[in-house]
């Protein structure tokens, strides 16, 4: 096929490439993109932080609770954090639009806060761990679950021990 016939065919049928600059590019169904974090379902077990090969995930204890940060400019989108998360608090989205100006490099972070609680029994500090409480067998009544969420880990253990003994 000579150049002119190829040129005419391309004019009539259009290119064979993705329409990206002029339309959104398609994303594969199993594509691993930006990390999304749900603090409501996180237990702060930090398995994702240990599984991250690049150290993109960091947890830090603050007076408000435990903060979660995932630096997208360091993340290699391997999916280890998603695989090792026991509660499903971390997901990878199909969003791959990570181009940014150099001045905005410190804004390329997924941030979340797992709130701290003050124990209603002893006054100690702990983290709100609703996902762990939801897994307790046999299931708790709504009143028991509410009481358990207001306790620190030591008082939760005492509460559950007493519950098992009385059952």
CNS distance restraints for C-alpha pairs under 8 A (distance, minus, plus):
assign (resid   1 and name CA) (resid   5 and name CA) 6.49 0.50 0.50
assign (resid   1 and name CA) (resid   6 and name CA) 6.63 0.50 0.50
assign (resid   2 and name CA) (resid   6 and name CA) 6.40 0.50 0.50
assign (resid   3 and name CA) (resid   7 and name CA) 6.05 0.50 0.50
assign (resid   4 and name CA) (resid   8 and name CA) 6.17 0.50 0.50
assign (resid   5 and name CA) (resid   9 and name CA) 6.13 0.50 0.50
assign (resid   6 and name CA) (resid  10 and name CA) 6.21 0.50 0.50
assign (resid   7 and name CA) (resid  11 and name CA) 6.26 0.50 0.50
assign (resid   8 and name CA) (resid  12 and name CA) 6.26 0.50 0.50
assign (resid   9 and name CA) (resid  13 and name CA) 6.02 0.50 0.50
assign (resid   9 and name CA) (resid  14 and name CA) 7.84 0.50 0.50
assign (resid  10 and name CA) (resid  14 and name CA) 5.04 0.50 0.50
assign (resid  10 and name CA) (resid  15 and name CA) 6.13 0.50 0.50
assign (resid  18 and name CA) (resid  25 and name CA) 6.39 0.50 0.50
assign (resid  18 and name CA) (resid  26 and name CA) 7.93 0.50 0.50
assign (resid  19 and name CA) (resid  23 and name CA) 5.39 0.50 0.50
assign (resid  19 and name CA) (resid  24 and name CA) 7.05 0.50 0.50
assign (resid  19 and name CA) (resid  25 and name CA) 6.43 0.50 0.50
assign (resid  20 and name CA) (resid  24 and name CA) 5.43 0.50 0.50
assign (resid  20 and name CA) (resid  25 and name CA) 4.80 0.50 0.50
assign (resid  27 and name CA) (resid  31 and name CA) 6.76 0.50 0.50
assign (resid  27 and name CA) (resid  94 and name CA) 6.72 0.50 0.50
assign (resid  28 and name CA) (resid  94 and name CA) 7.95 0.50 0.50
assign (resid  29 and name CA) (resid  94 and name CA) 7.88 0.50 0.50
assign (resid  31 and name CA) (resid  93 and name CA) 7.77 0.50 0.50
assign (resid  31 and name CA) (resid  94 and name CA) 5.82 0.50 0.50
assign (resid  32 and name CA) (resid  77 and name CA) 5.99 0.50 0.50
assign (resid  32 and name CA) (resid  78 and name CA) 7.50 0.50 0.50
assign (resid  32 and name CA) (resid  79 and name CA) 7.08 0.50 0.50
assign (resid  32 and name CA) (resid  92 and name CA) 5.54 0.50 0.50
assign (resid  32 and name CA) (resid  93 and name CA) 6.36 0.50 0.50
assign (resid  32 and name CA) (resid  94 and name CA) 6.14 0.50 0.50
assign (resid  33 and name CA) (resid  77 and name CA) 6.21 0.50 0.50
assign (resid  33 and name CA) (resid  92 and name CA) 5.49 0.50 0.50
assign (resid  33 and name CA) (resid  93 and name CA) 5.08 0.50 0.50
assign (resid  33 and name CA) (resid  94 and name CA) 4.94 0.50 0.50
assign (resid  33 and name CA) (resid  95 and name CA) 5.20 0.50 0.50
assign (resid  33 and name CA) (resid  96 and name CA) 5.03 0.50 0.50
assign (resid  34 and name CA) (resid  72 and name CA) 6.85 0.50 0.50
assign (resid  34 and name CA) (resid  77 and name CA) 7.19 0.50 0.50
assign (resid  34 and name CA) (resid  92 and name CA) 5.56 0.50 0.50
assign (resid  34 and name CA) (resid  93 and name CA) 5.41 0.50 0.50
assign (resid  34 and name CA) (resid  94 and name CA) 6.97 0.50 0.50
assign (resid  34 and name CA) (resid  95 and name CA) 5.67 0.50 0.50
assign (resid  34 and name CA) (resid  96 and name CA) 6.21 0.50 0.50
assign (resid  35 and name CA) (resid  70 and name CA) 7.37 0.50 0.50
assign (resid  35 and name CA) (resid  72 and name CA) 7.64 0.50 0.50
assign (resid  35 and name CA) (resid  77 and name CA) 7.82 0.50 0.50
assign (resid  35 and name CA) (resid  90 and name CA) 6.72 0.50 0.50
assign (resid  35 and name CA) (resid  91 and name CA) 5.74 0.50 0.50
assign (resid  35 and name CA) (resid  92 and name CA) 4.53 0.50 0.50
assign (resid  35 and name CA) (resid  93 and name CA) 6.22 0.50 0.50
assign (resid  35 and name CA) (resid 110 and name CA) 7.07 0.50 0.50
assign (resid  36 and name CA) (resid  90 and name CA) 5.76 0.50 0.50
assign (resid  36 and name CA) (resid  91 and name CA) 5.21 0.50 0.50
assign (resid  36 and name CA) (resid  92 and name CA) 5.96 0.50 0.50
assign (resid  36 and name CA) (resid  93 and name CA) 6.66 0.50 0.50
assign (resid  36 and name CA) (resid 110 and name CA) 6.78 0.50 0.50
assign (resid  37 and name CA) (resid  89 and name CA) 5.70 0.50 0.50
assign (resid  37 and name CA) (resid  90 and name CA) 4.76 0.50 0.50
assign (resid  37 and name CA) (resid  91 and name CA) 6.60 0.50 0.50
assign (resid  37 and name CA) (resid 110 and name CA) 7.02 0.50 0.50
assign (resid  37 and name CA) (resid 111 and name CA) 7.56 0.50 0.50
assign (resid  37 and name CA) (resid 112 and name CA) 6.76 0.50 0.50
assign (resid  38 and name CA) (resid  42 and name CA) 6.65 0.50 0.50
assign (resid  38 and name CA) (resid  89 and name CA) 4.92 0.50 0.50
assign (resid  38 and name CA) (resid  90 and name CA) 6.51 0.50 0.50
assign (resid  38 and name CA) (resid 112 and name CA) 7.30 0.50 0.50
assign (resid  39 and name CA) (resid  89 and name CA) 6.74 0.50 0.50
assign (resid  39 and name CA) (resid 112 and name CA) 5.89 0.50 0.50
assign (resid  39 and name CA) (resid 113 and name CA) 6.04 0.50 0.50
assign (resid  39 and name CA) (resid 114 and name CA) 5.41 0.50 0.50
assign (resid  40 and name CA) (resid  89 and name CA) 7.70 0.50 0.50
assign (resid  40 and name CA) (resid 114 and name CA) 7.22 0.50 0.50
assign (resid  40 and name CA) (resid 130 and name CA) 7.49 0.50 0.50
assign (resid  40 and name CA) (resid 131 and name CA) 7.96 0.50 0.50
assign (resid  41 and name CA) (resid  87 and name CA) 6.25 0.50 0.50
assign (resid  41 and name CA) (resid  88 and name CA) 7.16 0.50 0.50
assign (resid  41 and name CA) (resid  89 and name CA) 5.26 0.50 0.50
assign (resid  41 and name CA) (resid 129 and name CA) 7.83 0.50 0.50
assign (resid  41 and name CA) (resid 130 and name CA) 6.92 0.50 0.50
assign (resid  41 and name CA) (resid 131 and name CA) 5.50 0.50 0.50
assign (resid  42 and name CA) (resid  87 and name CA) 6.42 0.50 0.50
assign (resid  42 and name CA) (resid  88 and name CA) 7.73 0.50 0.50
assign (resid  42 and name CA) (resid  89 and name CA) 5.21 0.50 0.50
assign (resid  42 and name CA) (resid 114 and name CA) 7.21 0.50 0.50
assign (resid  42 and name CA) (resid 129 and name CA) 7.31 0.50 0.50
assign (resid  42 and name CA) (resid 131 and name CA) 6.95 0.50 0.50
assign (resid  43 and name CA) (resid  87 and name CA) 7.46 0.50 0.50
assign (resid  43 and name CA) (resid 128 and name CA) 7.86 0.50 0.50
assign (resid  43 and name CA) (resid 129 and name CA) 5.40 0.50 0.50
assign (resid  43 and name CA) (resid 130 and name CA) 7.70 0.50 0.50
assign (resid  43 and name CA) (resid 131 and name CA) 6.55 0.50 0.50
assign (resid  43 and name CA) (resid 132 and name CA) 6.80 0.50 0.50
assign (resid  44 and name CA) (resid  66 and name CA) 7.40 0.50 0.50
assign (resid  44 and name CA) (resid 114 and name CA) 7.56 0.50 0.50
assign (resid  46 and name CA) (resid  50 and name CA) 6.55 0.50 0.50
assign (resid  46 and name CA) (resid  59 and name CA) 7.24 0.50 0.50
assign (resid  47 and name CA) (resid  51 and name CA) 6.10 0.50 0.50
assign (resid  47 and name CA) (resid  81 and name CA) 7.48 0.50 0.50
assign (resid  47 and name CA) (resid  84 and name CA) 6.26 0.50 0.50
assign (resid  47 and name CA) (resid  85 and name CA) 6.45 0.50 0.50
assign (resid  48 and name CA) (resid  52 and name CA) 6.09 0.50 0.50
assign (resid  48 and name CA) (resid  57 and name CA) 7.20 0.50 0.50
assign (resid  48 and name CA) (resid  80 and name CA) 7.16 0.50 0.50
assign (resid  48 and name CA) (resid  81 and name CA) 4.31 0.50 0.50
assign (resid  48 and name CA) (resid  82 and name CA) 7.32 0.50 0.50
assign (resid  48 and name CA) (resid  84 and name CA) 6.03 0.50 0.50
assign (resid  48 and name CA) (resid  85 and name CA) 6.02 0.50 0.50
assign (resid  49 and name CA) (resid  55 and name CA) 7.00 0.50 0.50
assign (resid  49 and name CA) (resid  56 and name CA) 7.86 0.50 0.50
assign (resid  49 and name CA) (resid  57 and name CA) 5.15 0.50 0.50
assign (resid  49 and name CA) (resid  58 and name CA) 6.04 0.50 0.50
assign (resid  49 and name CA) (resid  59 and name CA) 7.34 0.50 0.50
assign (resid  49 and name CA) (resid  81 and name CA) 7.25 0.50 0.50
assign (resid  51 and name CA) (resid  80 and name CA) 5.94 0.50 0.50
assign (resid  51 and name CA) (resid  81 and name CA) 6.05 0.50 0.50
assign (resid  51 and name CA) (resid  84 and name CA) 7.12 0.50 0.50
assign (resid  52 and name CA) (resid  56 and name CA) 6.66 0.50 0.50
assign (resid  52 and name CA) (resid  57 and name CA) 6.66 0.50 0.50
assign (resid  52 and name CA) (resid  80 and name CA) 6.27 0.50 0.50
assign (resid  52 and name CA) (resid  81 and name CA) 6.17 0.50 0.50
assign (resid  54 and name CA) (resid  74 and name CA) 6.67 0.50 0.50
assign (resid  54 and name CA) (resid  75 and name CA) 6.54 0.50 0.50
assign (resid  54 and name CA) (resid  76 and name CA) 7.39 0.50 0.50
assign (resid  55 and name CA) (resid  74 and name CA) 7.64 0.50 0.50
assign (resid  55 and name CA) (resid  75 and name CA) 7.89 0.50 0.50
assign (resid  56 and name CA) (resid  69 and name CA) 7.82 0.50 0.50
assign (resid  56 and name CA) (resid  70 and name CA) 5.36 0.50 0.50
assign (resid  56 and name CA) (resid  71 and name CA) 5.12 0.50 0.50
assign (resid  56 and name CA) (resid  72 and name CA) 7.25 0.50 0.50
assign (resid  56 and name CA) (resid  74 and name CA) 5.35 0.50 0.50
assign (resid  56 and name CA) (resid  75 and name CA) 5.33 0.50 0.50
assign (resid  57 and name CA) (resid  68 and name CA) 7.22 0.50 0.50
assign (resid  57 and name CA) (resid  69 and name CA) 5.64 0.50 0.50
assign (resid  57 and name CA) (resid  70 and name CA) 4.42 0.50 0.50
assign (resid  57 and name CA) (resid  71 and name CA) 6.64 0.50 0.50
assign (resid  58 and name CA) (resid  68 and name CA) 5.92 0.50 0.50
assign (resid  58 and name CA) (resid  69 and name CA) 5.27 0.50 0.50
assign (resid  58 and name CA) (resid  70 and name CA) 6.53 0.50 0.50
assign (resid  59 and name CA) (resid  66 and name CA) 6.53 0.50 0.50
assign (resid  59 and name CA) (resid  67 and name CA) 5.46 0.50 0.50
assign (resid  59 and name CA) (resid  68 and name CA) 4.77 0.50 0.50
assign (resid  59 and name CA) (resid  69 and name CA) 6.49 0.50 0.50
assign (resid  60 and name CA) (resid  66 and name CA) 5.60 0.50 0.50
assign (resid  60 and name CA) (resid  67 and name CA) 5.23 0.50 0.50
assign (resid  60 and name CA) (resid  68 and name CA) 6.87 0.50 0.50
assign (resid  61 and name CA) (resid  65 and name CA) 5.99 0.50 0.50
assign (resid  61 and name CA) (resid  66 and name CA) 4.52 0.50 0.50
assign (resid  61 and name CA) (resid  67 and name CA) 6.37 0.50 0.50
assign (resid  62 and name CA) (resid  66 and name CA) 5.87 0.50 0.50
assign (resid  62 and name CA) (resid  67 and name CA) 7.07 0.50 0.50
assign (resid  63 and name CA) (resid 116 and name CA) 7.44 0.50 0.50
assign (resid  64 and name CA) (resid 113 and name CA) 7.96 0.50 0.50
assign (resid  64 and name CA) (resid 115 and name CA) 5.98 0.50 0.50
assign (resid  64 and name CA) (resid 116 and name CA) 5.62 0.50 0.50
assign (resid  65 and name CA) (resid 113 and name CA) 6.59 0.50 0.50
assign (resid  65 and name CA) (resid 114 and name CA) 5.58 0.50 0.50
assign (resid  65 and name CA) (resid 115 and name CA) 4.47 0.50 0.50
assign (resid  65 and name CA) (resid 116 and name CA) 4.05 0.50 0.50
assign (resid  65 and name CA) (resid 117 and name CA) 7.80 0.50 0.50
assign (resid  65 and name CA) (resid 127 and name CA) 6.56 0.50 0.50
assign (resid  66 and name CA) (resid 113 and name CA) 5.74 0.50 0.50
assign (resid  66 and name CA) (resid 114 and name CA) 5.09 0.50 0.50
assign (resid  66 and name CA) (resid 115 and name CA) 6.57 0.50 0.50
assign (resid  66 and name CA) (resid 116 and name CA) 7.18 0.50 0.50
assign (resid  66 and name CA) (resid 127 and name CA) 7.62 0.50 0.50
assign (resid  67 and name CA) (resid 111 and name CA) 7.23 0.50 0.50
assign (resid  67 and name CA) (resid 112 and name CA) 5.72 0.50 0.50
assign (resid  67 and name CA) (resid 113 and name CA) 4.49 0.50 0.50
assign (resid  67 and name CA) (resid 114 and name CA) 6.26 0.50 0.50
assign (resid  68 and name CA) (resid 110 and name CA) 7.76 0.50 0.50
assign (resid  68 and name CA) (resid 111 and name CA) 5.55 0.50 0.50
assign (resid  68 and name CA) (resid 112 and name CA) 4.96 0.50 0.50
assign (resid  68 and name CA) (resid 113 and name CA) 6.13 0.50 0.50
assign (resid  68 and name CA) (resid 114 and name CA) 7.82 0.50 0.50
assign (resid  69 and name CA) (resid 109 and name CA) 6.39 0.50 0.50
assign (resid  69 and name CA) (resid 110 and name CA) 5.57 0.50 0.50
assign (resid  69 and name CA) (resid 111 and name CA) 4.68 0.50 0.50
assign (resid  69 and name CA) (resid 112 and name CA) 6.65 0.50 0.50
assign (resid  70 and name CA) (resid  75 and name CA) 7.50 0.50 0.50
assign (resid  70 and name CA) (resid 109 and name CA) 5.46 0.50 0.50
assign (resid  70 and name CA) (resid 110 and name CA) 5.05 0.50 0.50
assign (resid  70 and name CA) (resid 111 and name CA) 6.70 0.50 0.50
assign (resid  71 and name CA) (resid  75 and name CA) 6.23 0.50 0.50
assign (resid  71 and name CA) (resid 108 and name CA) 6.14 0.50 0.50
assign (resid  71 and name CA) (resid 109 and name CA) 4.47 0.50 0.50
assign (resid  71 and name CA) (resid 110 and name CA) 6.58 0.50 0.50
assign (resid  72 and name CA) (resid  98 and name CA) 7.86 0.50 0.50
assign (resid  72 and name CA) (resid 108 and name CA) 5.47 0.50 0.50
assign (resid  72 and name CA) (resid 109 and name CA) 5.57 0.50 0.50
assign (resid  72 and name CA) (resid 110 and name CA) 7.37 0.50 0.50
assign (resid  73 and name CA) (resid 105 and name CA) 7.33 0.50 0.50
assign (resid  73 and name CA) (resid 108 and name CA) 6.39 0.50 0.50
assign (resid  73 and name CA) (resid 109 and name CA) 7.87 0.50 0.50
assign (resid  77 and name CA) (resid  92 and name CA) 7.91 0.50 0.50
assign (resid  79 and name CA) (resid  83 and name CA) 6.24 0.50 0.50
assign (resid  79 and name CA) (resid  92 and name CA) 7.29 0.50 0.50
assign (resid  80 and name CA) (resid  84 and name CA) 6.13 0.50 0.50
assign (resid  81 and name CA) (resid  85 and name CA) 6.04 0.50 0.50
assign (resid  81 and name CA) (resid  90 and name CA) 6.93 0.50 0.50
assign (resid  82 and name CA) (resid  88 and name CA) 6.99 0.50 0.50
assign (resid  82 and name CA) (resid  90 and name CA) 5.41 0.50 0.50
assign (resid  82 and name CA) (resid  91 and name CA) 5.73 0.50 0.50
assign (resid  82 and name CA) (resid  92 and name CA) 7.19 0.50 0.50
assign (resid  85 and name CA) (resid  89 and name CA) 6.72 0.50 0.50
assign (resid  85 and name CA) (resid  90 and name CA) 6.69 0.50 0.50
assign (resid  87 and name CA) (resid 131 and name CA) 6.90 0.50 0.50
assign (resid  98 and name CA) (resid 108 and name CA) 7.85 0.50 0.50
assign (resid 100 and name CA) (resid 104 and name CA) 6.29 0.50 0.50
assign (resid 100 and name CA) (resid 105 and name CA) 6.92 0.50 0.50
assign (resid 101 and name CA) (resid 105 and name CA) 6.81 0.50 0.50
assign (resid 104 and name CA) (resid 108 and name CA) 7.15 0.50 0.50
assign (resid 114 and name CA) (resid 127 and name CA) 6.85 0.50 0.50
assign (resid 114 and name CA) (resid 128 and name CA) 6.94 0.50 0.50
assign (resid 115 and name CA) (resid 127 and name CA) 6.07 0.50 0.50
assign (resid 115 and name CA) (resid 128 and name CA) 6.06 0.50 0.50
assign (resid 116 and name CA) (resid 125 and name CA) 6.82 0.50 0.50
assign (resid 116 and name CA) (resid 126 and name CA) 5.71 0.50 0.50
assign (resid 116 and name CA) (resid 127 and name CA) 4.52 0.50 0.50
assign (resid 116 and name CA) (resid 128 and name CA) 6.11 0.50 0.50
assign (resid 117 and name CA) (resid 125 and name CA) 5.81 0.50 0.50
assign (resid 117 and name CA) (resid 126 and name CA) 5.39 0.50 0.50
assign (resid 117 and name CA) (resid 127 and name CA) 5.64 0.50 0.50
assign (resid 117 and name CA) (resid 128 and name CA) 6.15 0.50 0.50
assign (resid 117 and name CA) (resid 150 and name CA) 6.78 0.50 0.50
assign (resid 117 and name CA) (resid 151 and name CA) 7.82 0.50 0.50
assign (resid 117 and name CA) (resid 152 and name CA) 7.61 0.50 0.50
assign (resid 118 and name CA) (resid 123 and name CA) 5.58 0.50 0.50
assign (resid 118 and name CA) (resid 124 and name CA) 5.70 0.50 0.50
assign (resid 118 and name CA) (resid 125 and name CA) 4.80 0.50 0.50
assign (resid 118 and name CA) (resid 126 and name CA) 6.50 0.50 0.50
assign (resid 118 and name CA) (resid 150 and name CA) 7.14 0.50 0.50
assign (resid 118 and name CA) (resid 151 and name CA) 7.35 0.50 0.50
assign (resid 118 and name CA) (resid 152 and name CA) 7.22 0.50 0.50
assign (resid 119 and name CA) (resid 123 and name CA) 4.59 0.50 0.50
assign (resid 119 and name CA) (resid 124 and name CA) 5.15 0.50 0.50
assign (resid 119 and name CA) (resid 125 and name CA) 5.97 0.50 0.50
assign (resid 119 and name CA) (resid 126 and name CA) 7.00 0.50 0.50
assign (resid 119 and name CA) (resid 150 and name CA) 5.63 0.50 0.50
assign (resid 119 and name CA) (resid 151 and name CA) 4.42 0.50 0.50
assign (resid 119 and name CA) (resid 152 and name CA) 5.03 0.50 0.50
assign (resid 119 and name CA) (resid 155 and name CA) 7.93 0.50 0.50
assign (resid 120 and name CA) (resid 150 and name CA) 5.79 0.50 0.50
assign (resid 120 and name CA) (resid 151 and name CA) 5.79 0.50 0.50
assign (resid 121 and name CA) (resid 151 and name CA) 6.49 0.50 0.50
assign (resid 121 and name CA) (resid 155 and name CA) 7.07 0.50 0.50
assign (resid 122 and name CA) (resid 152 and name CA) 8.00 0.50 0.50
assign (resid 122 and name CA) (resid 155 and name CA) 7.57 0.50 0.50
assign (resid 124 and name CA) (resid 152 and name CA) 6.32 0.50 0.50
assign (resid 125 and name CA) (resid 152 and name CA) 6.03 0.50 0.50
assign (resid 126 and name CA) (resid 151 and name CA) 7.46 0.50 0.50
assign (resid 126 and name CA) (resid 152 and name CA) 4.75 0.50 0.50
assign (resid 126 and name CA) (resid 153 and name CA) 6.50 0.50 0.50
assign (resid 127 and name CA) (resid 152 and name CA) 7.30 0.50 0.50
assign (resid 128 and name CA) (resid 149 and name CA) 6.17 0.50 0.50
assign (resid 128 and name CA) (resid 150 and name CA) 7.61 0.50 0.50
assign (resid 129 and name CA) (resid 133 and name CA) 6.56 0.50 0.50
assign (resid 129 and name CA) (resid 149 and name CA) 6.72 0.50 0.50
assign (resid 130 and name CA) (resid 134 and name CA) 6.19 0.50 0.50
assign (resid 130 and name CA) (resid 149 and name CA) 6.55 0.50 0.50
assign (resid 131 and name CA) (resid 135 and name CA) 6.62 0.50 0.50
assign (resid 132 and name CA) (resid 136 and name CA) 6.99 0.50 0.50
assign (resid 133 and name CA) (resid 145 and name CA) 6.76 0.50 0.50
assign (resid 133 and name CA) (resid 148 and name CA) 7.43 0.50 0.50
assign (resid 133 and name CA) (resid 149 and name CA) 7.43 0.50 0.50
assign (resid 134 and name CA) (resid 139 and name CA) 7.36 0.50 0.50
assign (resid 134 and name CA) (resid 140 and name CA) 7.84 0.50 0.50
assign (resid 134 and name CA) (resid 145 and name CA) 7.89 0.50 0.50
assign (resid 135 and name CA) (resid 139 and name CA) 7.54 0.50 0.50
assign (resid 136 and name CA) (resid 140 and name CA) 7.10 0.50 0.50
assign (resid 140 and name CA) (resid 144 and name CA) 5.74 0.50 0.50
assign (resid 140 and name CA) (resid 145 and name CA) 5.76 0.50 0.50
assign (resid 141 and name CA) (resid 145 and name CA) 6.17 0.50 0.50
assign (resid 142 and name CA) (resid 146 and name CA) 6.13 0.50 0.50
assign (resid 143 and name CA) (resid 147 and name CA) 6.21 0.50 0.50
assign (resid 144 and name CA) (resid 148 and name CA) 5.99 0.50 0.50
assign (resid 145 and name CA) (resid 149 and name CA) 6.15 0.50 0.50
assign (resid 146 and name CA) (resid 150 and name CA) 6.67 0.50 0.50
assign (resid 147 and name CA) (resid 151 and name CA) 6.90 0.50 0.50
assign (resid 148 and name CA) (resid 156 and name CA) 6.03 0.50 0.50
assign (resid 148 and name CA) (resid 159 and name CA) 7.67 0.50 0.50
assign (resid 151 and name CA) (resid 155 and name CA) 5.71 0.50 0.50
assign (resid 151 and name CA) (resid 156 and name CA) 5.67 0.50 0.50
assign (resid 152 and name CA) (resid 156 and name CA) 6.05 0.50 0.50
assign (resid 153 and name CA) (resid 157 and name CA) 6.22 0.50 0.50
assign (resid 154 and name CA) (resid 158 and name CA) 6.46 0.50 0.50
assign (resid 155 and name CA) (resid 159 and name CA) 6.07 0.50 0.50
assign (resid 156 and name CA) (resid 160 and name CA) 6.12 0.50 0.50
assign (resid 157 and name CA) (resid 161 and name CA) 6.08 0.50 0.50
assign (resid 158 and name CA) (resid 162 and name CA) 6.22 0.50 0.50
assign (resid 159 and name CA) (resid 163 and name CA) 6.18 0.50 0.50
assign (resid 160 and name CA) (resid 164 and name CA) 6.16 0.50 0.50
assign (resid 161 and name CA) (resid 165 and name CA) 6.28 0.50 0.50
assign (resid 162 and name CA) (resid 166 and name CA) 6.16 0.50 0.50
assign (resid 163 and name CA) (resid 167 and name CA) 6.25 0.50 0.50
